[in-house]
């Protein structure tokens, strides 16, 4: 099983260094190690990550390939990485974000689950690492926690934050990441939605863990609510992109209205039960409002700024 680990990075030198060190420490057998490559696509036209990659990968156990994608677009940069991986002969591409660290067994578990379930996509768990200075209500509210499933569960969504994808799927689906989502975000959701609609299988790997390094500038109500708005908006933008006609609209409208209603019902009790509940209530409202905005044709731009370094 030849694999290329694909990393897209933009102005995160310290985080990228930590990620590459976690890849250096992957516990893989000799067969996989002999056919493993690491692909780093720098989305900064100034090639600011070149020196970081050179320093972090000195004496690396696997070949590392660095390239610059000058077009500022997460989708274009991901496609650049996919092309590099396929040119290297990879049968699978493992995606991980530049603000994450992989657990030592990450790649081993992704590949084990792929073999066991013969899945086109394996999606793994992302565990947040919160800053020491985080407000207590942020931890209490679990705002950075993500869902998880028993290993082998078939799911209909995935994220490039932690996923192993068959090269066949990457070749078959045009793009594969749509440049229309290049600065808004949501391109990975769009890709995996198309995987499912094309008959592909996505399977969960609960022990394939990566850690998301949460920067302190995200540990506040403003960022949490903006993210909720973005998630609601992107979910509708993806739905519009993959659907014909407007048959999807009533269901999305009902779901968004439900979110807003739940949030509004939570609000009266929130001042008595602490800030975590207040932000959770507003989070539901923001999800619904984000979805409404998507129905009206607005697309939220997620990549105006970079958090963390």
C-alpha positions in Angstrom: 0.0 0.0 0.0 1.9 3.0 -1.3 0.8 6.2 0.5 1.5 9.9 0.2 0.8 12.1 3.2 -0.5 15.4 1.8 -0.1 18.6 3.8 -1.2 22.0 2.6 0.3 24.9 4.6 0.1 28.7 4.8 2.1 30.9 7.2 2.2 28.4 10.1 6.0 27.7 10.6 5.8 26.5 14.2 2.7 24.4 13.7 4.1 22.9 10.5 7.3 22.0 12.4 5.3 20.2 15.1 3.3 18.3 12.5 6.3 17.1 10.5 7.9 15.9 13.8 4.8 13.9 14.5 5.1 12.3 11.1 8.7 11.5 11.7 7.6 9.4 14.7 4.9 7.4 12.9 5.0 3.7 13.9 4.7 1.9 10.6 6.0 -1.4 9.4 8.9 -1.8 7.1 6.8 -2.5 4.0 4.7 0.7 4.4 7.8 2.8 5.4 9.5 1.8 2.2 6.7 3.2 0.0 5.7 6.2 2.1 6.1 9.8 0.8 5.3 13.2 2.4 4.1 16.0 0.1 4.1 19.6 1.4 2.3 22.2 -0.7 3.1 25.8 0.4 0.2 28.1 -0.4 2.4 31.2 0.1 3.8 32.5 -3.1 6.9 33.7 -1.2 7.8 30.1 -0.4 8.0 30.9 3.3 7.7 27.3 4.4 10.7 26.0 2.4 13.3 26.7 5.1 10.9 25.2 7.7 10.5 22.0 5.7 14.2 21.7 5.1 15.1 22.1 8.7 12.3 19.9 10.1 12.9 17.0 7.7 16.7 16.7 7.9 17.4 13.0 8.4 13.7 12.2 7.8 12.8 8.5 7.5 10.6 9.1 4.5 11.1 11.1 1.3 9.7 14.6 1.6 8.6 16.6 -1.5 8.0 20.4 -1.2 6.3 22.6 -3.8 4.8 26.1 -3.9 1.2 26.8 -5.1 1.2 30.6 -5.7 -2.6 30.8 -6.3 -4.2 31.6 -2.9 -6.8 28.9 -2.7 -7.1 25.9 -0.3 -8.8 23.9 -3.1 -6.1 24.7 -5.7 -3.4 23.9 -3.2 -5.0 20.6 -2.3 -5.3 19.7 -5.9 -1.6 20.5 -6.4 -0.8 18.0 -3.5 -3.0 15.4 -5.0 -1.3 15.7 -8.4 2.1 15.3 -6.7 0.9 12.3 -4.8 -0.5 10.6 -7.9 2.7 11.3 -9.9 4.6 9.5 -7.1 2.5 6.4 -7.7 0.5 6.6 -4.4 -2.4 4.3 -4.2 -3.8 6.3 -1.2 -3.4 9.8 0.0 -3.5 10.6 3.7 -4.7 14.2 4.4 -3.8 16.1 7.5 -4.0 19.8 8.4 -1.0 22.0 9.2 -2.4 22.9 12.6 -2.5 19.3 13.8 -0.2 16.6 15.2 -0.5 12.9 14.4 -0.5 10.3 17.1 2.2 7.7 16.6 -0.3 5.0 15.4 -2.3 7.4 13.1 -1.2 6.1 9.8 -1.0 2.5 10.9 -4.7 2.6 12.1 -5.9 4.3 8.9 -4.3 1.7 6.7 -5.5 -1.2 9.0 -9.1 -0.1 8.9 -8.9 0.5 5.1 -7.7 -3.1 4.6 -10.3 -4.6 7.0 -13.3 -2.8 5.5 -12.0 -2.3 1.9 -13.1 1.4 2.1 -12.4 4.1 -0.5 -12.2 6.6 2.4 -11.2 6.2 6.0 -12.0 9.1 8.3 -10.2 9.4 11.7 -10.7 11.2 15.0 -9.6 14.8 15.7 -9.0 15.6 19.3 -8.5 19.3 20.4 -5.5 20.4 22.4 -6.7 23.5 24.2 -4.3 26.3 25.3 -3.4 26.5 28.9 -5.0 30.0 29.2 -8.4 28.9 27.9 -11.4 30.4 29.8 -13.2 27.8 31.9 -16.5 28.1 30.1 -14.9 27.2 26.7 -13.7 23.9 28.1 -17.0 23.3 29.9 -19.0 23.9 26.8 -17.0 21.4 24.7 -17.0 23.8 21.8 -14.0 22.3 20.1 -15.0 18.6 20.7 -15.9 16.6 17.6 -18.1 13.5 17.2 -16.8 10.0 17.2 -18.1 6.5 16.2 -17.1 2.9 16.7 -14.4 1.8 14.3 -16.0 0.4 11.1 -19.1 2.6 11.2 -20.1 3.7 7.7 -20.6 7.5 7.6 -21.7 9.9 4.9 -19.3 12.8 5.7 -15.6 13.3 6.2 -12.9 16.0 6.5 -9.4 16.3 5.1 -8.3 17.1 8.7 -7.8 13.3 9.0 -8.6 11.1 6.1 -7.1 8.4 3.9 -8.5 8.5 0.4 -8.1 6.1 -2.5 -6.2 7.4 -5.5 -8.9 5.9 -7.7 -11.5 8.3 -6.2 -9.2 11.2 -6.5 -8.7 10.5 -10.2 -12.4 9.8 -10.9 -13.9 12.9 -9.3 -13.2 16.1 -11.3 -11.0 18.5 -9.4 -11.0 16.7 -7.1 -11.4 19.8 -4.9 -13.6 22.4 -6.4 -11.8 25.8 -6.8 -15.2 27.5 -6.2 -14.6 26.7 -2.5 -11.0 27.8 -2.6 -11.3 30.8 -0.3 -14.6 30.2 1.4 -13.8 26.7 2.7 -16.1 23.7 2.5 -14.3 22.1 -0.4 -13.5 19.0 1.5 -17.2 18.6 2.5 -18.1 19.0 -1.2 -15.6 16.4 -2.3 -16.7 13.8 0.3 -20.4 14.4 -0.5 -19.6 13.6 -4.1 -17.7 10.5 -3.0 -20.9 9.2 -1.3 -23.1 10.1 -4.3 -20.8 8.2 -6.6 -21.2 5.1 -4.5 -18.0 5.4 -2.5 -17.7 4.1 1.1 -16.5 6.2 4.0 -15.6 4.2 7.2 -14.6 5.6 10.6 -11.4 4.7 12.3 -11.6 5.7 16.0 -8.0 4.9 16.9 -6.5 6.9 14.0 -6.1 10.0 16.1 -4.7 13.4 15.3 -4.6 16.4 17.7 -5.8 19.8 16.6 -3.7 22.6 18.2 -6.3 25.2 19.1 -4.7 28.7 19.2 -5.7 31.0 22.1 -7.2 33.5 19.6 -9.9 31.0 18.9 -10.9 30.4 22.5 -13.6 33.2 22.6 -17.2 33.6 21.9 -16.7 35.6 18.7 -14.7 33.0 17.0 -17.0 30.2 18.1 -20.1 32.0 16.8 -18.4 32.9 13.5 -17.4 29.2 13.0 -21.0 28.2 13.7 -22.3 30.7 11.1 -19.6 29.4 8.6 -20.6 25.7 9.2 -24.3 26.5 8.6 -23.4 28.6 5.5 -21.0 26.0 4.0 -23.5 23.1 4.5 -26.0 24.9 2.4 -23.4 26.0 -0.2 -22.3 22.4 -0.6 -26.0 21.3 -0.9 -26.6 23.8 -3.6 -23.5 22.7 -5.5 -24.3 19.0 -5.6 -28.1 19.2 -6.1 -30.2 19.8 -9.1 -33.2 22.1 -8.8 -34.5 23.3 -5.4 -35.8 20.0 -3.9 -33.3 20.3 -1.1 -34.5 23.7 0.0 -37.5 22.7 2.2 -35.5 20.3 4.3 -32.6 22.7 4.8 -35.1 25.5 5.6 -36.7 23.3 8.3 -33.4 22.3 9.8 -32.2 25.9 10.0 -35.4 27.1 11.5 -35.1 24.3 14.1 -31.6 25.4 15.0 -32.8 29.0 15.5 -35.8 27.9 17.6 -33.7 25.7 19.8 -31.2 28.5 20.4 -34.0 31.0 21.2 -35.6 28.5 23.7 -32.2 28.1 25.4 -31.5 31.8 25.8 -33.9 32.7 28.7 -32.2 30.2 31.1 -28.7 30.9 29.9 -27.9 33.9 32.2 -28.7 31.7 35.2 -26.6 28.7 34.1 -23.4 30.3 32.9 -21.6 31.6 29.9 -21.2 28.1 28.3 -24.9 27.7 27.9 -25.3 31.2 26.6 -22.7 30.7 23.9 -24.2 27.3 23.1 -27.6 28.9 22.6 -26.2 31.6 20.4 -24.2 28.9 18.5 -27.5 27.2 17.5 -28.8 30.6 16.3 -25.6 31.3 14.3 -25.8 27.8 12.7 -29.4 28.6 11.5 -28.6 32.1 10.4 -25.5 30.8 8.4 -27.8 28.3 6.7 -30.3 31.0 5.8 -27.6 33.2 4.3 -26.5 30.3 2.1 -30.0 29.8 0.9 -30.0 33.5 -0.1 -26.8 32.9 -2.2 -24.3 34.4 0.3 -21.0 32.5 0.7 -18.9 33.1 3.9 -15.2 33.6 3.3 -13.3 31.5 5.9 -9.8 32.2 4.8 -9.5 35.9 5.4 -7.0 35.3 8.2 -4.7 32.6 9.6 -5.0 31.6 13.3 -1.9 30.2 14.9 1.7 30.2 13.7 
